[in-house]
Amino acid sequence: MATEFVMPKLGLTMEEGTILRWLVDEGDDVAVGTPVLSIETDKVESDVESGVAGRLHRLGEEGQTFRCGETIAVLLAPGEVAPAVAAAAPAAVDRSGAATLVASGVSWPSAAPQPTGFNGTRQFVSPNARRLAAERGIDLLRVVGTGPGGRVVAADLDELPVAPTTLVAANAHTVPVTRVASTPPSGQPPVPATAAARMLADLLGVDLAAVEPDPVDGYVTRESVARYVRMRLRADPVQPASAAIAPSLASQTPVRVKRLSGMRGTIAKRMSASLREMAQLTLTMDADMDAVVADRAARGLDGPAPSYTDYVIAAAARALRAHPDLNAQVTPDGIAILPDVHVGMAVAVDGGLLVPVVRHADTLALGAIATTTSRLATAARAGTLGLDDLDGGTFSVTALGMFGVDTFTPVINPPNAAILGVGRLRDDVTVSDGQIVVVKRLTLSLTWDHRVVDGAPAAQFCKAIVEALAHPADLG
């Protein structure tokens, strides 16, 4: 029996992946644990291994992007013929051929002609045919497939006319919608849209140019198309997408426009959601670092010395062990206190920011933490981090002191409950035994989620970090 090979979900934030290259040729046998293909997510490149054995029948092509869970290949048993399996399904289709779109509440009329290539739940369409249909505005439900098992292939779309279609709601109220190609005339660029949005728009005959895109990354999503359809069925006026999101540029022509996509788009979405969904407050506290400076100099005599951020990570990890309420995240069931301390370390890379994780940081000696952070930072800048290096952080540390910053307001990295900012090491003055003395200090900026803890516990936690930094020999 054929086993579907789907685009994996490698981490909580992954929504889609792009096939970079197939590592196994079409028709070759695959063993359990064999790397089958390389994919690219918004954060890393990774090889994907097979969990079952079989003969590979590829559906997705290199360079194509698929949502997590979409079928990109099948693995066949010995002697088995490749079935017609679509690389992505725009909607569930019942046995009468009526496509039910749960998100939009719109049903295709049951009287529509039965398309070819159905297994009772989905229509079989090649990825290339889907792309061409989206570009040309062709209704795949009315295309007769000539591929294996009735699969719709690119050749089936040649010379097909573009025709208006009709949306039919559950109450039989009809709304005429003229289908247009997703590539506008006059050489204008195609409408930026996710694969799922193009599939749904193609199925319903919706002009993607009329749909309001996501305000963060500028892409039309499946949810955007469903919302547009509901508005049309209610006969509500729909504003052009450009009018909804285009800010005034004061009559200036931009030097260039950077797309909010990829890593930049992910950062924009996650940070916006973080500020929108959490009750974030920030406190600052100075830490005397004379003892750390001396300890670091002594350790440097025997080899590479830990960085000041390494000391902070070690101190924060031990403070989290003593104050577990900060090692937490908010879930639908309540505040989950997590048993393991995994400290994320923000690393600036070209085009964005990555947060690799020092696992079980509360159990590591300072030297081991320094070795780990050095490896993670090097891999992050080289683009060779593994998925295990990025997932599972329970707290984050971010430093801007190297840029001369004393204090700042870090934004919590979801789903964490807190993040610690590290300022620059500076000379400061204080009074000791009636004498004015110069000390080394830096400022810690703790942002925490007020839903999880109040100000007093947050201050006690930050004070515990300061106290640990005053005794660096205890950090191991």
HELIX and SHEET records of a PDB file:
HELIX    1   1 PRO A  127  ARG A  136  1                                  10    
HELIX    2   2 LEU A  140  ARG A  142  5                                   3    
HELIX    3   3 PRO A  148  GLY A  150  5                                   3    
HELIX    4   4 ALA A  154  LEU A  157  5                                   4    
HELIX    5   5 ALA A  195  LEU A  204  1                                  10    
HELIX    6   6 LEU A  208  ALA A  210  5                                   3    
HELIX    7   7 ARG A  222  LEU A  233  1                                  12    
HELIX    8   8 ALA A  241  ILE A  245  1                                   5    
HELIX    9   9 GLY A  262  GLU A  277  1                                  16    
HELIX   10  10 ASP A  290  GLY A  300  1                                  11    
HELIX   11  11 TYR A  308  ALA A  322  1                                  15    
HELIX   12  12 PRO A  324  LEU A  326  5                                   3    
HELIX   13  13 ALA A  361  THR A  363  5                                   3    
HELIX   14  14 LEU A  366  ALA A  382  1                                  17    
HELIX   15  15 LEU A  387  ASP A  389  5                                   3    
HELIX   16  16 GLY A  401  PHE A  403  5                                   3    
HELIX   17  17 GLY A  455  LEU A  469  1                                  15    
HELIX   18  18 PRO A  472  LEU A  475  5                                   4    
SHEET    1   A 4 THR A   3  VAL A   6  0                                        
SHEET    2   A 4 THR A  71  LEU A  76 -1                                        
SHEET    3   A 4 GLY A  54  ARG A  58 -1                                        
SHEET    4   A 4 ASP A  29  VAL A  30 -1                                        
SHEET    1   B 4 GLU A  45  GLU A  49  0                                        
SHEET    2   B 4 PRO A  35  GLU A  40 -1                                        
SHEET    3   B 4 GLU A  16  TRP A  22 -1                                        
SHEET    4   B 4 THR A  65  ARG A  67 -1                                        
SHEET    1   C 3 ALA A  92  VAL A  93  0                                        
SHEET    2   C 3 ALA A  99  LEU A 101 -1                                        
SHEET    3   C 3 VAL A 106  SER A 107 -1                                        
SHEET    1   D 2 THR A 165  VAL A 168  0                                        
SHEET    2   D 2 THR A 174  VAL A 177 -1                                        
SHEET    1   E 6 GLN A 280  ASP A 288  0                                        
SHEET    2   E 6 GLN A 435  ASP A 449 -1                                        
SHEET    3   E 6 ALA A 418  VAL A 422 -1                                        
SHEET    4   E 6 PHE A 395  ALA A 399  1                                        
SHEET    5   E 6 VAL A 343  MET A 345  1                                        
SHEET    6   E 6 VAL A 357  VAL A 358 -1                                        
SHEET    1   F 3 GLN A 280  ASP A 288  0                                        
SHEET    2   F 3 GLN A 435  ASP A 449 -1                                        
SHEET    3   F 3 ARG A 426  SER A 432 -1                                        
SHEET    1   G 2 ALA A 328  THR A 331  0                                        
SHEET    2   G 2 GLY A 334  ILE A 337 -1                                        
SHEET    1   H 2 VAL A 347  VAL A 349  0                                        
SHEET    2   H 2 GLY A 352  LEU A 354 -1                                        
END                                                                             
